[in-house]
Amino acid sequence: MTMQCATRQSDDVTILDLTGRLSLGEAVAFGPGSGVVLSETVRELAKKGQKNILLNLAGVSYVDSSGVGQLTGALASANRQGASLKLLSPTTRVLNLLKMSKLDTVFDISEDEATAVASFKKTAATGS
C-alpha cells in the first residue's frame, strides 16, 4: 500500500495523518507528484510558518529501517527550521521498532491527540 498523507490543523498544530507503509520500496504520496520524502514535506511546512508538526502514525502498518530514517530525517529537518515535530499513536509494531533503535528517547511520542496538541503549548511555555 502506498503511503498516503492527509494534512489538517488543530489549533496551531499541523497534523499529518499518515497511512500505509513507510518504507524505501514504497511510493510515498505526499501530495501531487508523489515521491516527495517526509523530511521535505516537514521542511516546507516549517518554511510556511507551521512550526508545530504532529505525525499521526496510527494508520502506518509497516516501517522498515529506511522508514525510520525518514522519521529521523523529518525530525532533523524540523529542528533545522526551528520547528517542533512529535509523533502520535504509533502502532505497537512501529513503537517496538522505535524502542529497539532507542529512538523512543529522541522523539516525543503521545498516544492521545489532545494531549499531543497541548504538549506543543507546554514546550513553547518552557522554551524547550
C-alpha positions as a Markdown table, in Angstrom:
| # | Residue | x | y | z |
|---|---|---|---|---|
| 1 | Met | 0.0 | 0.0 | 0.0 |
| 2 | Thr | 1.3 | 3.4 | -1.0 |
| 3 | Met | 2.0 | 5.8 | 1.9 |
| 4 | Gln | -0.8 | 8.4 | 2.0 |
| 5 | Cys | -0.7 | 11.7 | 3.9 |
| 6 | Ala | -3.6 | 14.0 | 4.8 |
| 7 | Thr | -2.9 | 17.3 | 6.4 |
| 8 | Arg | -5.1 | 19.1 | 9.0 |
| 9 | Gln | -4.9 | 21.7 | 11.7 |
| 10 | Ser | -5.7 | 21.6 | 15.4 |
| 11 | Asp | -5.1 | 25.0 | 17.0 |
| 12 | Asp | -1.6 | 26.0 | 15.9 |
| 13 | Val | -0.5 | 22.3 | 15.3 |
| 14 | Thr | -0.3 | 20.8 | 11.8 |
| 15 | Ile | -1.2 | 17.2 | 11.9 |
| 16 | Leu | 0.0 | 14.8 | 9.2 |
| 17 | Asp | -2.2 | 11.7 | 9.2 |
| 18 | Leu | 0.0 | 9.0 | 7.6 |
| 19 | Thr | -1.4 | 5.7 | 6.4 |
| 20 | Gly | 0.2 | 2.8 | 4.7 |
| 21 | Arg | 3.8 | 1.6 | 4.7 |
| 22 | Leu | 6.8 | 3.8 | 5.5 |
| 23 | Ser | 9.5 | 2.1 | 3.5 |
| 24 | Leu | 12.1 | 2.8 | 0.8 |
| 25 | Gly | 10.4 | 0.3 | -1.5 |
| 26 | Glu | 7.0 | 2.1 | -1.3 |
| 27 | Ala | 6.0 | 5.1 | -3.2 |
| 28 | Val | 5.3 | 8.0 | -0.9 |
| 29 | Ala | 2.3 | 10.1 | -1.9 |
| 30 | Phe | 2.7 | 13.5 | -0.1 |
| 31 | Gly | 0.6 | 15.5 | -2.5 |
| 32 | Pro | 1.0 | 16.0 | -6.2 |
| 33 | Gly | 4.0 | 14.3 | -7.9 |
| 34 | Ser | 4.5 | 11.6 | -5.3 |
| 35 | Gly | 8.0 | 10.7 | -4.4 |
| 36 | Val | 8.4 | 13.6 | -2.0 |
| 37 | Val | 10.1 | 12.4 | 1.1 |
| 38 | Leu | 8.7 | 13.1 | 4.6 |
| 39 | Ser | 11.6 | 15.4 | 5.6 |
| 40 | Glu | 10.9 | 17.6 | 2.6 |
| 41 | Thr | 7.3 | 17.8 | 3.5 |
| 42 | Val | 8.2 | 18.8 | 7.1 |
| 43 | Arg | 10.7 | 21.4 | 5.8 |
| 44 | Glu | 8.1 | 23.0 | 3.5 |
| 45 | Leu | 5.5 | 23.2 | 6.3 |
| 46 | Ala | 8.1 | 24.8 | 8.6 |
| 47 | Lys | 9.1 | 27.3 | 5.9 |
| 48 | Lys | 5.4 | 28.3 | 5.6 |
| 49 | Gly | 5.4 | 29.1 | 9.3 |
| 50 | Gln | 3.8 | 25.9 | 10.5 |
| 51 | Lys | 6.2 | 25.2 | 13.4 |
| 52 | Asn | 4.3 | 22.7 | 15.4 |
| 53 | Ile | 4.1 | 19.4 | 13.4 |
| 54 | Leu | 2.5 | 16.2 | 14.7 |
| 55 | Leu | 2.9 | 13.0 | 12.7 |
| 56 | Asn | -0.1 | 10.7 | 13.3 |
| 57 | Leu | 1.2 | 7.2 | 12.8 |
| 58 | Ala | -1.9 | 5.3 | 13.8 |
| 59 | Gly | -2.5 | 4.3 | 10.2 |
| 60 | Val | 1.1 | 3.2 | 9.5 |
| 61 | Ser | 1.0 | -0.5 | 9.1 |
| 62 | Tyr | 4.7 | -1.1 | 8.5 |
| 63 | Val | 8.0 | 0.7 | 9.0 |
| 64 | Asp | 11.4 | -0.6 | 8.0 |
| 65 | Ser | 14.9 | 0.9 | 8.6 |
| 66 | Ser | 14.5 | 3.3 | 5.7 |
| 67 | Gly | 11.2 | 4.4 | 7.2 |
| 68 | Val | 12.9 | 5.0 | 10.5 |
| 69 | Gly | 15.4 | 7.0 | 8.5 |
| 70 | Gln | 12.6 | 9.1 | 7.1 |
| 71 | Leu | 11.2 | 9.8 | 10.6 |
| 72 | Thr | 14.6 | 10.9 | 11.9 |
| 73 | Gly | 15.2 | 12.9 | 8.8 |
| 74 | Ala | 11.9 | 14.7 | 9.3 |
| 75 | Leu | 12.9 | 15.4 | 12.9 |
| 76 | Ala | 16.3 | 16.8 | 11.8 |
| 77 | Ser | 14.6 | 18.9 | 9.1 |
| 78 | Ala | 12.1 | 20.3 | 11.7 |
| 79 | Asn | 14.9 | 21.2 | 14.1 |
| 80 | Arg | 16.9 | 23.0 | 11.4 |
| 81 | Gln | 13.8 | 25.1 | 10.5 |
| 82 | Gly | 13.1 | 25.9 | 14.2 |
| 83 | Ala | 10.0 | 23.7 | 14.3 |
| 84 | Ser | 8.9 | 21.0 | 16.7 |
| 85 | Leu | 8.0 | 17.6 | 15.5 |
| 86 | Lys | 6.3 | 14.9 | 17.6 |
| 87 | Leu | 4.8 | 11.5 | 17.0 |
| 88 | Leu | 1.2 | 10.4 | 17.7 |
| 89 | Ser | -0.2 | 6.9 | 18.2 |
| 90 | Pro | 2.4 | 4.7 | 16.6 |
| 91 | Thr | 1.2 | 1.1 | 16.2 |
| 92 | Thr | 2.7 | -1.5 | 18.5 |
| 93 | Arg | 5.0 | -2.7 | 15.7 |
| 94 | Val | 6.2 | 0.8 | 15.0 |
| 95 | Leu | 6.7 | 1.7 | 18.6 |
| 96 | Asn | 8.7 | -1.6 | 19.2 |
| 97 | Leu | 11.0 | -0.6 | 16.3 |
| 98 | Leu | 11.5 | 2.9 | 17.8 |
| 99 | Lys | 12.3 | 1.3 | 21.2 |
| 100 | Met | 14.7 | -1.3 | 19.7 |
| 101 | Ser | 16.6 | 1.6 | 18.0 |
| 102 | Lys | 16.4 | 3.7 | 21.1 |
| 103 | Leu | 14.6 | 6.4 | 19.1 |
| 104 | Asp | 11.7 | 6.4 | 21.6 |
| 105 | Thr | 14.0 | 8.6 | 23.7 |
| 106 | Val | 14.6 | 11.0 | 20.9 |
| 107 | Phe | 11.0 | 11.5 | 19.7 |
| 108 | Asp | 8.3 | 13.0 | 21.8 |
| 109 | Ile | 5.6 | 10.3 | 21.5 |
| 110 | Ser | 1.9 | 10.6 | 22.6 |
| 111 | Glu | -1.0 | 8.2 | 22.4 |
| 112 | Asp | -3.7 | 10.8 | 22.7 |
| 113 | Glu | -4.2 | 13.6 | 20.2 |
| 114 | Ala | -5.5 | 16.2 | 22.6 |
| 115 | Thr | -2.5 | 15.6 | 24.9 |
| 116 | Ala | -0.1 | 15.8 | 22.0 |
| 117 | Val | -1.6 | 19.1 | 20.7 |
| 118 | Ala | -1.5 | 20.6 | 24.2 |
| 119 | Ser | 2.1 | 19.5 | 24.7 |
| 120 | Phe | 3.2 | 22.0 | 22.0 |
| 121 | Lys | 1.9 | 24.8 | 24.2 |
| 122 | Lys | 3.8 | 23.4 | 27.2 |
| 123 | Thr | 7.0 | 23.1 | 25.2 |
| 124 | Ala | 6.7 | 26.7 | 24.0 |
| 125 | Ala | 6.0 | 28.0 | 27.5 |
| 126 | Thr | 9.1 | 26.3 | 28.9 |
| 127 | Gly | 11.2 | 27.1 | 26.0 |
| 128 | Ser | 12.4 | 23.6 | 25.4 |
